[in-house]
């Protein structure tokens, strides 16, 4: 079990208040409509190039919204996207957004051996940094698949140059989640080799007995705007996780999904683009790097693995 040392201020994120305006951390996982996880109907990576490509159009629509609102975001991209659409990634970076890694081929961490994880992530980090000409220092696991069984991944990420991670889902998640293992707000993580990472967990809202995400993916599309707005007011610097496909009503529908998966993948697509526009207008947004620079990390909890 990891051991946590909490400063006297407790676990609450230590963002300064006062003159600085607090706003949600806008992150976008850069992948296409067919990058759903654990779905037998989707062919393997060798066939992705034969599927309809919607990532450029969808990403450009998100970029336009961000530009309209003057917001810098952080894009976690697949290494596959960097290798397949290098000009798209260059466009995102040229507009001032930060670029992190979201694995190479969207493989769940807990389905990999450490060596396979290292190889896939190294190739992705190299492809991304080669494309944008900058080091890659931020990471998010596909499907928040960092679990209590795969904590070894932190050390390997650190060895690959990752200094900030956004893979912790401090509750239950269909593809991962860390339950109550870690603090719910930003914290420092010390690996067994002494290396430290900065962790930004996904922000969750308490609904009855459930901890649920509300600022990303299907949750953002499904919940009424008023509820999301209320949760954001209670968590002004909440972590978000959008995908370009979340705003693409015309995307092909994958056949054979369970009713629940279908709902999660496609509920609320109509109007989601306008919903994001309204969200960004009302709450603004900041990139991961901007948020990190505002945190007093010395006062943040330290978790030792
Ligand atoms: Zn993903």
Boltz pocket constraint, residues with backbone or C-beta under 6 A from the ligand:
constraints:
  - pocket:
      binder: B
      contacts: [[A, 29], [A, 31], [A, 35], [A, 102], [A, 106], [A, 141], [A, 142], [A, 143]]
      max_distance: 6.0
